[in-house]
């Protein structure tokens, strides 16, 4: 993955959110976003709902690669 790629939450993150009774269901908010930055540990993702969050690479699934 790299800056510009389109990503979504990985399946295990969707399952984790569904099992977390104390958290609101936010999986629908993490269906699509693009990577706008990165460092040695995180990818910085701009999600479709406007949130910009740091995400671990193992929590993301590549949807489409940028050119």
C-alpha positions as CSV (number, residue, x, y, z in Angstrom):
1,X,0.0,0.0,0.0
2,X,1.1,3.6,-0.7
3,X,-0.2,7.1,-0.7
4,X,-3.1,7.5,-3.1
5,X,-4.4,3.9,-2.7
6,X,-8.1,3.3,-2.0
7,X,-8.6,1.2,1.1
8,X,-11.3,-0.2,3.4
9,X,-11.3,-1.7,6.9
10,X,-10.1,-5.3,6.9
11,X,-12.6,-8.1,7.7
12,X,-11.2,-8.7,11.1
13,X,-11.8,-5.0,12.0
14,X,-15.4,-5.2,10.9
15,X,-15.9,-8.3,13.0
16,X,-14.2,-6.6,16.0
17,X,-16.5,-3.6,15.7
18,X,-19.5,-5.9,15.5
19,X,-18.5,-7.7,18.7
20,X,-17.8,-4.5,20.6
21,X,-21.0,-3.9,22.4
22,X,-19.7,-0.7,24.0
23,X,-18.8,0.9,20.7
24,X,-21.2,2.3,18.1
25,X,-21.4,0.4,14.7
26,X,-18.9,2.4,12.6
27,X,-18.0,-0.3,10.0
28,X,-20.2,1.4,7.4
29,X,-18.0,4.5,7.8
30,X,-14.8,2.6,7.0
31,X,-15.9,1.0,3.7
32,X,-13.8,3.4,1.6
33,X,-11.0,5.9,2.1
34,X,-7.7,6.9,0.5
35,X,-4.2,7.0,2.0
36,X,-2.9,10.5,2.1
37,X,0.2,10.0,4.2
38,X,2.3,7.4,5.9
39,X,5.1,7.0,8.5
40,X,7.0,4.0,9.7
41,X,4.1,2.7,11.7
42,X,0.8,4.1,10.3
43,X,-1.0,4.9,7.1
44,X,-3.1,8.1,7.4
45,X,-6.5,7.6,5.8
46,X,-9.1,10.1,4.7
47,X,-12.4,8.2,5.1
48,X,-15.5,9.1,3.0
49,X,-17.2,10.6,6.0
50,X,-14.4,13.2,6.3
51,X,-12.5,11.6,9.2
52,X,-8.8,11.5,8.9
53,X,-7.3,8.7,11.0
54,X,-4.0,6.9,11.5
55,X,-4.5,3.2,10.8
56,X,-2.2,0.2,11.2
57,X,-1.4,-1.5,7.9
58,X,-2.8,-4.9,9.1
59,X,-6.2,-3.2,9.7
60,X,-6.6,-2.1,6.1
61,X,-7.5,-3.9,2.9
62,X,-6.4,-2.6,-0.5
63,X,-9.4,-1.9,-2.8
64,X,-7.5,-0.2,-5.7
65,X,-4.0,0.9,-6.3
66,X,-3.2,4.4,-7.4
67,X,-1.2,5.0,-10.5
